[in-house]
Amino acid sequence: MKLTIINRWLTEPKFSLKLFIAGLLPFFVGVIVSFIAKIYFPQLLIYGWILIISGIIIALPGYIGIWRWRWIQFKNN
């Protein structure tokens, strides 16, 4: 049975971690692009911000999922 993304997020703790890491990659690339663009190529600064915002949007459900699983473990103990 194929699990949807929401079902995987609800049932697999490692999926939340993978989602969080997948969001961190564009975030940090965006930070590097923004830093370099601010010094050398100001016209590329918007692309850095787009990467940063998209990374946050991707990583946020993973971050919430990690804390959700931590809360479940806390309640079970």
PyMOL Python script that loads the backbone (N, CA, C, O; Angstrom):
from pymol import cmd

cmd.read_pdbstr("""\
ATOM      1  N   MET A   1       0.837  -1.180   0.000  1.00  0.00           N
ATOM      2  CA  MET A   1       0.000   0.000   0.000  1.00  0.00           C
ATOM      3  C   MET A   1       0.882   1.244   0.000  1.00  0.00           C
ATOM      4  O   MET A   1       1.797   1.372   0.814  1.00  0.00           O
ATOM      5  N   LYS A   2       0.599   2.138  -0.906  1.00  0.00           N
ATOM      6  CA  LYS A   2       1.386   3.359  -1.008  1.00  0.00           C
ATOM      7  C   LYS A   2       0.871   4.389  -0.001  1.00  0.00           C
ATOM      8  O   LYS A   2      -0.316   4.714   0.029  1.00  0.00           O
ATOM      9  N   LEU A   3       1.783   4.887   0.812  1.00  0.00           N
ATOM     10  CA  LEU A   3       1.407   5.893   1.793  1.00  0.00           C
ATOM     11  C   LEU A   3       1.516   7.284   1.181  1.00  0.00           C
ATOM     12  O   LEU A   3       2.456   7.577   0.442  1.00  0.00           O
ATOM     13  N   THR A   4       0.565   8.118   1.492  1.00  0.00           N
ATOM     14  CA  THR A   4       0.662   9.499   1.042  1.00  0.00           C
ATOM     15  C   THR A   4       1.661  10.234   1.929  1.00  0.00           C
ATOM     16  O   THR A   4       2.108   9.714   2.951  1.00  0.00           O
ATOM     17  N   ILE A   5       1.997  11.432   1.525  1.00  0.00           N
ATOM     18  CA  ILE A   5       2.970  12.214   2.295  1.00  0.00           C
ATOM     19  C   ILE A   5       2.453  12.490   3.703  1.00  0.00           C
ATOM     20  O   ILE A   5       3.217  12.420   4.666  1.00  0.00           O
ATOM     21  N   ILE A   6       1.178  12.798   3.832  1.00  0.00           N
ATOM     22  CA  ILE A   6       0.626  13.089   5.160  1.00  0.00           C
ATOM     23  C   ILE A   6       0.633  11.841   6.029  1.00  0.00           C
ATOM     24  O   ILE A   6       0.962  11.915   7.213  1.00  0.00           O
ATOM     25  N   ASN A   7       0.272  10.690   5.457  1.00  0.00           N
ATOM     26  CA  ASN A   7       0.303   9.451   6.235  1.00  0.00           C
ATOM     27  C   ASN A   7       1.722   9.100   6.653  1.00  0.00           C
ATOM     28  O   ASN A   7       1.945   8.647   7.776  1.00  0.00           O
ATOM     29  N   ARG A   8       2.679   9.305   5.764  1.00  0.00           N
ATOM     30  CA  ARG A   8       4.073   9.043   6.130  1.00  0.00           C
ATOM     31  C   ARG A   8       4.519   9.990   7.233  1.00  0.00           C
ATOM     32  O   ARG A   8       5.239   9.583   8.145  1.00  0.00           O
ATOM     33  N   TRP A   9       4.096  11.255   7.161  1.00  0.00           N
ATOM     34  CA  TRP A   9       4.466  12.233   8.177  1.00  0.00           C
ATOM     35  C   TRP A   9       3.880  11.846   9.534  1.00  0.00           C
ATOM     36  O   TRP A   9       4.509  12.052  10.572  1.00  0.00           O
ATOM     37  N   LEU A  10       2.665  11.280   9.516  1.00  0.00           N
ATOM     38  CA  LEU A  10       2.012  10.899  10.764  1.00  0.00           C
ATOM     39  C   LEU A  10       2.542   9.595  11.343  1.00  0.00           C
ATOM     40  O   LEU A  10       2.495   9.405  12.558  1.00  0.00           O
ATOM     41  N   THR A  11       3.049   8.689  10.501  1.00  0.00           N
ATOM     42  CA  THR A  11       3.407   7.358  10.986  1.00  0.00           C
ATOM     43  C   THR A  11       4.900   7.067  11.019  1.00  0.00           C
ATOM     44  O   THR A  11       5.312   6.119  11.688  1.00  0.00           O
ATOM     45  N   GLU A  12       5.722   7.839  10.327  1.00  0.00           N
ATOM     46  CA  GLU A  12       7.158   7.553  10.263  1.00  0.00           C
ATOM     47  C   GLU A  12       7.965   8.729  10.808  1.00  0.00           C
ATOM     48  O   GLU A  12       7.990   9.794  10.191  1.00  0.00           O
ATOM     49  N   PRO A  13       8.622   8.554  11.951  1.00  0.00           N
ATOM     50  CA  PRO A  13       9.423   9.653  12.502  1.00  0.00           C
ATOM     51  C   PRO A  13      10.604  10.032  11.610  1.00  0.00           C
ATOM     52  O   PRO A  13      10.978  11.203  11.550  1.00  0.00           O
ATOM     53  N   LYS A  14      11.191   9.063  10.922  1.00  0.00           N
ATOM     54  CA  LYS A  14      12.347   9.369  10.077  1.00  0.00           C
ATOM     55  C   LYS A  14      11.953  10.221   8.873  1.00  0.00           C
ATOM     56  O   LYS A  14      12.784  10.958   8.344  1.00  0.00           O
ATOM     57  N   PHE A  15      10.711  10.131   8.438  1.00  0.00           N
ATOM     58  CA  PHE A  15      10.256  10.956   7.319  1.00  0.00           C
ATOM     59  C   PHE A  15      10.288  12.435   7.697  1.00  0.00           C
ATOM     60  O   PHE A  15      10.637  13.278   6.870  1.00  0.00           O
ATOM     61  N   SER A  16       9.925  12.756   8.943  1.00  0.00           N
ATOM     62  CA  SER A  16       9.989  14.149   9.393  1.00  0.00           C
ATOM     63  C   SER A  16      11.420  14.654   9.390  1.00  0.00           C
ATOM     64  O   SER A  16      11.680  15.795   9.007  1.00  0.00           O
ATOM     65  N   LEU A  17      12.344  13.816   9.813  1.00  0.00           N
ATOM     66  CA  LEU A  17      13.753  14.205   9.810  1.00  0.00           C
ATOM     67  C   LEU A  17      14.255  14.423   8.387  1.00  0.00           C
ATOM     68  O   LEU A  17      14.977  15.383   8.121  1.00  0.00           O
ATOM     69  N   LYS A  18      13.875  13.537   7.477  1.00  0.00           N
ATOM     70  CA  LYS A  18      14.284  13.694   6.077  1.00  0.00           C
ATOM     71  C   LYS A  18      13.690  14.963   5.474  1.00  0.00           C
ATOM     72  O   LYS A  18      14.357  15.661   4.710  1.00  0.00           O
ATOM     73  N   LEU A  19      12.455  15.257   5.812  1.00  0.00           N
ATOM     74  CA  LEU A  19      11.807  16.471   5.322  1.00  0.00           C
ATOM     75  C   LEU A  19      12.502  17.713   5.868  1.00  0.00           C
ATOM     76  O   LEU A  19      12.680  18.695   5.148  1.00  0.00           O
ATOM     77  N   PHE A  20      12.891  17.671   7.127  1.00  0.00           N
ATOM     78  CA  PHE A  20      13.607  18.785   7.744  1.00  0.00           C
ATOM     79  C   PHE A  20      14.958  19.007   7.069  1.00  0.00           C
ATOM     80  O   PHE A  20      15.324  20.143   6.767  1.00  0.00           O
ATOM     81  N   ILE A  21      15.697  17.926   6.832  1.00  0.00           N
ATOM     82  CA  ILE A  21      17.002  18.033   6.170  1.00  0.00           C
ATOM     83  C   ILE A  21      16.835  18.517   4.731  1.00  0.00           C
ATOM     84  O   ILE A  21      17.640  19.309   4.241  1.00  0.00           O
ATOM     85  N   ALA A  22      15.794  18.042   4.058  1.00  0.00           N
ATOM     86  CA  ALA A  22      15.540  18.487   2.681  1.00  0.00           C
ATOM     87  C   ALA A  22      15.240  19.982   2.629  1.00  0.00           C
ATOM     88  O   ALA A  22      15.519  20.626   1.618  1.00  0.00           O
ATOM     89  N   GLY A  23      14.689  20.534   3.676  1.00  0.00           N
ATOM     90  CA  GLY A  23      14.441  21.970   3.724  1.00  0.00           C
ATOM     91  C   GLY A  23      15.663  22.772   4.122  1.00  0.00           C
ATOM     92  O   GLY A  23      15.808  23.930   3.731  1.00  0.00           O
ATOM     93  N   LEU A  24      16.551  22.152   4.906  1.00  0.00           N
ATOM     94  CA  LEU A  24      17.763  22.864   5.307  1.00  0.00           C
ATOM     95  C   LEU A  24      18.710  23.101   4.140  1.00  0.00           C
ATOM     96  O   LEU A  24      19.405  24.116   4.099  1.00  0.00           O
ATOM     97  N   LEU A  25      18.743  22.174   3.198  1.00  0.00           N
ATOM     98  CA  LEU A  25      19.665  22.316   2.069  1.00  0.00           C
ATOM     99  C   LEU A  25      19.395  23.580   1.251  1.00  0.00           C
ATOM    100  O   LEU A  25      20.322  24.367   1.060  1.00  0.00           O
ATOM    101  N   PRO A  26      18.169  23.818   0.755  1.00  0.00           N
ATOM    102  CA  PRO A  26      17.957  25.074   0.023  1.00  0.00           C
ATOM    103  C   PRO A  26      18.103  26.309   0.909  1.00  0.00           C
ATOM    104  O   PRO A  26      18.486  27.376   0.429  1.00  0.00           O
ATOM    105  N   PHE A  27      17.800  26.167   2.203  1.00  0.00           N
ATOM    106  CA  PHE A  27      17.958  27.302   3.108  1.00  0.00           C
ATOM    107  C   PHE A  27      19.418  27.743   3.172  1.00  0.00           C
ATOM    108  O   PHE A  27      19.722  28.923   3.000  1.00  0.00           O
ATOM    109  N   PHE A  28      20.323  26.786   3.421  1.00  0.00           N
ATOM    110  CA  PHE A  28      21.732  27.156   3.538  1.00  0.00           C
ATOM    111  C   PHE A  28      22.329  27.574   2.199  1.00  0.00           C
ATOM    112  O   PHE A  28      23.197  28.446   2.160  1.00  0.00           O
ATOM    113  N   VAL A  29      21.882  26.973   1.108  1.00  0.00           N
ATOM    114  CA  VAL A  29      22.332  27.426  -0.213  1.00  0.00           C
ATOM    115  C   VAL A  29      21.863  28.867  -0.432  1.00  0.00           C
ATOM    116  O   VAL A  29      22.607  29.686  -0.972  1.00  0.00           O
ATOM    117  N   GLY A  30      20.649  29.171  -0.021  1.00  0.00           N
ATOM    118  CA  GLY A  30      20.136  30.536  -0.145  1.00  0.00           C
ATOM    119  C   GLY A  30      20.906  31.530   0.702  1.00  0.00           C
ATOM    120  O   GLY A  30      21.128  32.664   0.280  1.00  0.00           O
ATOM    121  N   VAL A  31      21.318  31.114   1.901  1.00  0.00           N
ATOM    122  CA  VAL A  31      22.130  31.992   2.748  1.00  0.00           C
ATOM    123  C   VAL A  31      23.470  32.278   2.077  1.00  0.00           C
ATOM    124  O   VAL A  31      23.928  33.421   2.060  1.00  0.00           O
ATOM    125  N   ILE A  32      24.092  31.249   1.529  1.00  0.00           N
ATOM    126  CA  ILE A  32      25.380  31.436   0.852  1.00  0.00           C
ATOM    127  C   ILE A  32      25.216  32.316  -0.380  1.00  0.00           C
ATOM    128  O   ILE A  32      26.020  33.219  -0.610  1.00  0.00           O
ATOM    129  N   VAL A  33      24.174  32.055  -1.177  1.00  0.00           N
ATOM    130  CA  VAL A  33      23.925  32.872  -2.373  1.00  0.00           C
ATOM    131  C   VAL A  33      23.665  34.324  -1.976  1.00  0.00           C
ATOM    132  O   VAL A  33      24.173  35.239  -2.624  1.00  0.00           O
ATOM    133  N   SER A  34      22.885  34.543  -0.928  1.00  0.00           N
ATOM    134  CA  SER A  34      22.597  35.911  -0.493  1.00  0.00           C
ATOM    135  C   SER A  34      23.854  36.615  -0.004  1.00  0.00           C
ATOM    136  O   SER A  34      24.054  37.798  -0.282  1.00  0.00           O
ATOM    137  N   PHE A  35      24.694  35.900   0.716  1.00  0.00           N
ATOM    138  CA  PHE A  35      25.935  36.493   1.220  1.00  0.00           C
ATOM    139  C   PHE A  35      26.860  36.883   0.073  1.00  0.00           C
ATOM    140  O   PHE A  35      27.417  37.980   0.060  1.00  0.00           O
ATOM    141  N   ILE A  36      27.019  35.978  -0.886  1.00  0.00           N
ATOM    142  CA  ILE A  36      27.881  36.268  -2.035  1.00  0.00           C
ATOM    143  C   ILE A  36      27.259  37.352  -2.911  1.00  0.00           C
ATOM    144  O   ILE A  36      27.965  38.227  -3.412  1.00  0.00           O
ATOM    145  N   ALA A  37      25.946  37.296  -3.096  1.00  0.00           N
ATOM    146  CA  ALA A  37      25.271  38.272  -3.949  1.00  0.00           C
ATOM    147  C   ALA A  37      25.330  39.668  -3.343  1.00  0.00           C
ATOM    148  O   ALA A  37      25.434  40.655  -4.071  1.00  0.00           O
ATOM    149  N   LYS A  38      25.264  39.760  -2.026  1.00  0.00           N
ATOM    150  CA  LYS A  38      25.301  41.072  -1.392  1.00  0.00           C
ATOM    151  C   LYS A  38      26.632  41.764  -1.655  1.00  0.00           C
ATOM    152  O   LYS A  38      26.682  42.985  -1.806  1.00  0.00           O
ATOM    153  N   ILE A  39      27.703  40.990  -1.711  1.00  0.00           N
ATOM    154  CA  ILE A  39      29.027  41.564  -1.916  1.00  0.00           C
ATOM    155  C   ILE A  39      29.315  41.797  -3.399  1.00  0.00           C
ATOM    156  O   ILE A  39      29.772  42.875  -3.782  1.00  0.00           O
ATOM    157  N   TYR A  40      29.049  40.793  -4.230  1.00  0.00           N
ATOM    158  CA  TYR A  40      29.514  40.834  -5.615  1.00  0.00           C
ATOM    159  C   TYR A  40      28.413  41.052  -6.650  1.00  0.00           C
ATOM    160  O   TYR A  40      28.618  41.783  -7.619  1.00  0.00           O
ATOM    161  N   PHE A  41      27.255  40.432  -6.461  1.00  0.00           N
ATOM    162  CA  PHE A  41      26.192  40.472  -7.475  1.00  0.00           C
ATOM    163  C   PHE A  41      24.858  40.856  -6.837  1.00  0.00           C
ATOM    164  O   PHE A  41      24.030  39.982  -6.582  1.00  0.00           O
ATOM    165  N   PRO A  42      24.635  42.134  -6.576  1.00  0.00           N
ATOM    166  CA  PRO A  42      23.389  42.531  -5.894  1.00  0.00           C
ATOM    167  C   PRO A  42      22.113  42.147  -6.649  1.00  0.00           C
ATOM    168  O   PRO A  42      21.060  41.990  -6.031  1.00  0.00           O
ATOM    169  N   GLN A  43      22.192  41.994  -7.968  1.00  0.00           N
ATOM    170  CA  GLN A  43      20.996  41.648  -8.734  1.00  0.00           C
ATOM    171  C   GLN A  43      20.544  40.209  -8.467  1.00  0.00           C
ATOM    172  O   GLN A  43      19.408  39.860  -8.789  1.00  0.00           O
ATOM    173  N   LEU A  44      21.401  39.376  -7.891  1.00  0.00           N
ATOM    174  CA  LEU A  44      21.036  37.986  -7.590  1.00  0.00           C
ATOM    175  C   LEU A  44      20.509  37.801  -6.166  1.00  0.00           C
ATOM    176  O   LEU A  44      20.201  36.680  -5.761  1.00  0.00           O
ATOM    177  N   LEU A  45      20.406  38.875  -5.419  1.00  0.00           N
ATOM    178  CA  LEU A  45      19.983  38.776  -4.021  1.00  0.00           C
ATOM    179  C   LEU A  45      18.578  38.189  -3.881  1.00  0.00           C
ATOM    180  O   LEU A  45      18.310  37.460  -2.926  1.00  0.00           O
ATOM    181  N   ILE A  46      17.687  38.494  -4.811  1.00  0.00           N
ATOM    182  CA  ILE A  46      16.313  37.982  -4.739  1.00  0.00           C
ATOM    183  C   ILE A  46      16.283  36.460  -4.838  1.00  0.00           C
ATOM    184  O   ILE A  46      15.436  35.818  -4.218  1.00  0.00           O
ATOM    185  N   TYR A  47      17.204  35.875  -5.615  1.00  0.00           N
ATOM    186  CA  TYR A  47      17.238  34.415  -5.735  1.00  0.00           C
ATOM    187  C   TYR A  47      17.664  33.762  -4.423  1.00  0.00           C
ATOM    188  O   TYR A  47      17.177  32.688  -4.071  1.00  0.00           O
ATOM    189  N   GLY A  48      18.556  34.401  -3.718  1.00  0.00           N
ATOM    190  CA  GLY A  48      18.939  33.895  -2.400  1.00  0.00           C
ATOM    191  C   GLY A  48      17.771  33.906  -1.439  1.00  0.00           C
ATOM    192  O   GLY A  48      17.570  32.953  -0.685  1.00  0.00           O
ATOM    193  N   TRP A  49      16.991  34.992  -1.462  1.00  0.00           N
ATOM    194  CA  TRP A  49      15.829  35.075  -0.587  1.00  0.00           C
ATOM    195  C   TRP A  49      14.762  34.056  -0.965  1.00  0.00           C
ATOM    196  O   TRP A  49      14.093  33.499  -0.094  1.00  0.00           O
ATOM    197  N   ILE A  50      14.605  33.814  -2.255  1.00  0.00           N
ATOM    198  CA  ILE A  50      13.642  32.795  -2.691  1.00  0.00           C
ATOM    199  C   ILE A  50      14.058  31.424  -2.171  1.00  0.00           C
ATOM    200  O   ILE A  50      13.215  30.652  -1.713  1.00  0.00           O
ATOM    201  N   LEU A  51      15.354  31.115  -2.238  1.00  0.00           N
ATOM    202  CA  LEU A  51      15.840  29.830  -1.720  1.00  0.00           C
ATOM    203  C   LEU A  51      15.665  29.738  -0.207  1.00  0.00           C
ATOM    204  O   LEU A  51      15.291  28.686   0.312  1.00  0.00           O
ATOM    205  N   ILE A  52      15.932  30.823   0.495  1.00  0.00           N
ATOM    206  CA  ILE A  52      15.775  30.817   1.953  1.00  0.00           C
ATOM    207  C   ILE A  52      14.317  30.570   2.338  1.00  0.00           C
ATOM    208  O   ILE A  52      14.037  29.734   3.197  1.00  0.00           O
ATOM    209  N   ILE A  53      13.403  31.281   1.718  1.00  0.00           N
ATOM    210  CA  ILE A  53      11.984  31.137   2.051  1.00  0.00           C
ATOM    211  C   ILE A  53      11.464  29.757   1.661  1.00  0.00           C
ATOM    212  O   ILE A  53      10.696  29.152   2.410  1.00  0.00           O
ATOM    213  N   SER A  54      11.875  29.253   0.499  1.00  0.00           N
ATOM    214  CA  SER A  54      11.422  27.912   0.106  1.00  0.00           C
ATOM    215  C   SER A  54      11.992  26.851   1.042  1.00  0.00           C
ATOM    216  O   SER A  54      11.312  25.871   1.345  1.00  0.00           O
ATOM    217  N   GLY A  55      13.221  27.029   1.503  1.00  0.00           N
ATOM    218  CA  GLY A  55      13.795  26.085   2.460  1.00  0.00           C
ATOM    219  C   GLY A  55      13.034  26.071   3.768  1.00  0.00           C
ATOM    220  O   GLY A  55      12.815  25.010   4.351  1.00  0.00           O
ATOM    221  N   ILE A  56      12.626  27.247   4.236  1.00  0.00           N
ATOM    222  CA  ILE A  56      11.845  27.322   5.470  1.00  0.00           C
ATOM    223  C   ILE A  56      10.493  26.648   5.287  1.00  0.00           C
ATOM    224  O   ILE A  56      10.034  25.924   6.171  1.00  0.00           O
ATOM    225  N   ILE A  57       9.855  26.880   4.150  1.00  0.00           N
ATOM    226  CA  ILE A  57       8.542  26.273   3.894  1.00  0.00           C
ATOM    227  C   ILE A  57       8.648  24.753   3.831  1.00  0.00           C
ATOM    228  O   ILE A  57       7.755  24.049   4.301  1.00  0.00           O
ATOM    229  N   ILE A  58       9.734  24.243   3.253  1.00  0.00           N
ATOM    230  CA  ILE A  58       9.919  22.791   3.171  1.00  0.00           C
ATOM    231  C   ILE A  58      10.277  22.211   4.536  1.00  0.00           C
ATOM    232  O   ILE A  58       9.792  21.138   4.897  1.00  0.00           O
ATOM    233  N   ALA A  59      11.123  22.908   5.299  1.00  0.00           N
ATOM    234  CA  ALA A  59      11.622  22.367   6.565  1.00  0.00           C
ATOM    235  C   ALA A  59      10.615  22.467   7.704  1.00  0.00           C
ATOM    236  O   ALA A  59      10.681  21.677   8.646  1.00  0.00           O
ATOM    237  N   LEU A  60       9.695  23.407   7.643  1.00  0.00           N
ATOM    238  CA  LEU A  60       8.772  23.628   8.754  1.00  0.00           C
ATOM    239  C   LEU A  60       7.920  22.405   9.107  1.00  0.00           C
ATOM    240  O   LEU A  60       7.817  22.083  10.291  1.00  0.00           O
ATOM    241  N   PRO A  61       7.306  21.709   8.153  1.00  0.00           N
ATOM    242  CA  PRO A  61       6.564  20.498   8.536  1.00  0.00           C
ATOM    243  C   PRO A  61       7.465  19.422   9.154  1.00  0.00           C
ATOM    244  O   PRO A  61       7.041  18.698  10.054  1.00  0.00           O
ATOM    245  N   GLY A  62       8.695  19.320   8.674  1.00  0.00           N
ATOM    246  CA  GLY A  62       9.624  18.361   9.267  1.00  0.00           C
ATOM    247  C   GLY A  62       9.965  18.725  10.696  1.00  0.00           C
ATOM    248  O   GLY A  62      10.039  17.852  11.561  1.00  0.00           O
ATOM    249  N   TYR A  63      10.175  20.021  10.954  1.00  0.00           N
ATOM    250  CA  TYR A  63      10.482  20.496  12.300  1.00  0.00           C
ATOM    251  C   TYR A  63       9.309  20.236  13.243  1.00  0.00           C
ATOM    252  O   TYR A  63       9.492  19.777  14.370  1.00  0.00           O
ATOM    253  N   ILE A  64       8.117  20.533  12.766  1.00  0.00           N
ATOM    254  CA  ILE A  64       6.920  20.276  13.575  1.00  0.00           C
ATOM    255  C   ILE A  64       6.766  18.778  13.821  1.00  0.00           C
ATOM    256  O   ILE A  64       6.395  18.363  14.920  1.00  0.00           O
ATOM    257  N   GLY A  65       7.048  17.965  12.804  1.00  0.00           N
ATOM    258  CA  GLY A  65       6.950  16.517  12.963  1.00  0.00           C
ATOM    259  C   GLY A  65       7.941  15.964  13.969  1.00  0.00           C
ATOM    260  O   GLY A  65       7.615  15.052  14.728  1.00  0.00           O
ATOM    261  N   ILE A  66       9.154  16.510  13.980  1.00  0.00           N
ATOM    262  CA  ILE A  66      10.155  16.068  14.955  1.00  0.00           C
ATOM    263  C   ILE A  66       9.671  16.361  16.366  1.00  0.00           C
ATOM    264  O   ILE A  66       9.745  15.497  17.240  1.00  0.00           O
ATOM    265  N   TRP A  67       9.175  17.578  16.596  1.00  0.00           N
ATOM    266  CA  TRP A  67       8.681  17.920  17.926  1.00  0.00           C
ATOM    267  C   TRP A  67       7.416  17.143  18.270  1.00  0.00           C
ATOM    268  O   TRP A  67       7.172  16.850  19.440  1.00  0.00           O
ATOM    269  N   ARG A  68       6.621  16.812  17.281  1.00  0.00           N
ATOM    270  CA  ARG A  68       5.430  15.988  17.521  1.00  0.00           C
ATOM    271  C   ARG A  68       5.833  14.611  18.035  1.00  0.00           C
ATOM    272  O   ARG A  68       5.252  14.108  18.997  1.00  0.00           O
ATOM    273  N   TRP A  69       6.832  14.002  17.391  1.00  0.00           N
ATOM    274  CA  TRP A  69       7.281  12.689  17.835  1.00  0.00           C
ATOM    275  C   TRP A  69       7.962  12.754  19.198  1.00  0.00           C
ATOM    276  O   TRP A  69       7.849  11.821  19.994  1.00  0.00           O
ATOM    277  N   ARG A  70       8.662  13.844  19.468  1.00  0.00           N
ATOM    278  CA  ARG A  70       9.261  14.001  20.804  1.00  0.00           C
ATOM    279  C   ARG A  70       8.167  14.106  21.864  1.00  0.00           C
ATOM    280  O   ARG A  70       8.307  13.555  22.956  1.00  0.00           O
ATOM    281  N   TRP A  71       7.085  14.805  21.551  1.00  0.00           N
ATOM    282  CA  TRP A  71       5.975  14.946  22.487  1.00  0.00           C
ATOM    283  C   TRP A  71       5.293  13.599  22.724  1.00  0.00           C
ATOM    284  O   TRP A  71       4.920  13.279  23.853  1.00  0.00           O
ATOM    285  N   ILE A  72       5.132  12.813  21.664  1.00  0.00           N
ATOM    286  CA  ILE A  72       4.542  11.477  21.806  1.00  0.00           C
ATOM    287  C   ILE A  72       5.410  10.610  22.709  1.00  0.00           C
ATOM    288  O   ILE A  72       4.889   9.906  23.574  1.00  0.00           O
ATOM    289  N   GLN A  73       6.726  10.651  22.522  1.00  0.00           N
ATOM    290  CA  GLN A  73       7.635   9.873  23.372  1.00  0.00           C
ATOM    291  C   GLN A  73       7.565  10.354  24.817  1.00  0.00           C
ATOM    292  O   GLN A  73       7.612   9.543  25.742  1.00  0.00           O
ATOM    293  N   PHE A  74       7.454  11.666  25.019  1.00  0.00           N
ATOM    294  CA  PHE A  74       7.360  12.221  26.366  1.00  0.00           C
ATOM    295  C   PHE A  74       6.082  11.751  27.056  1.00  0.00           C
ATOM    296  O   PHE A  74       6.105  11.400  28.235  1.00  0.00           O
ATOM    297  N   LYS A  75       4.974  11.745  26.327  1.00  0.00           N
ATOM    298  CA  LYS A  75       3.708  11.308  26.912  1.00  0.00           C
ATOM    299  C   LYS A  75       3.713   9.816  27.213  1.00  0.00           C
ATOM    300  O   LYS A  75       3.078   9.381  28.174  1.00  0.00           O
ATOM    301  N   ASN A  76       4.420   9.021  26.406  1.00  0.00           N
ATOM    302  CA  ASN A  76       4.458   7.578  26.629  1.00  0.00           C
ATOM    303  C   ASN A  76       5.326   7.201  27.822  1.00  0.00           C
ATOM    304  O   ASN A  76       5.135   6.139  28.415  1.00  0.00           O
ATOM    305  N   ASN A  77       6.267   8.050  28.175  1.00  0.00           N
ATOM    306  CA  ASN A  77       7.144   7.760  29.329  1.00  0.00           C
ATOM    307  C   ASN A  77       6.567   8.364  30.546  1.00  0.00           C
ATOM    308  O   ASN A  77       7.141   8.241  31.627  1.00  0.00           O
TER     309      ASN A  77
END
""", "prot")
cmd.dss("prot")
cmd.show_as("cartoon", "prot")
cmd.util.cbc("prot")
cmd.orient("prot")
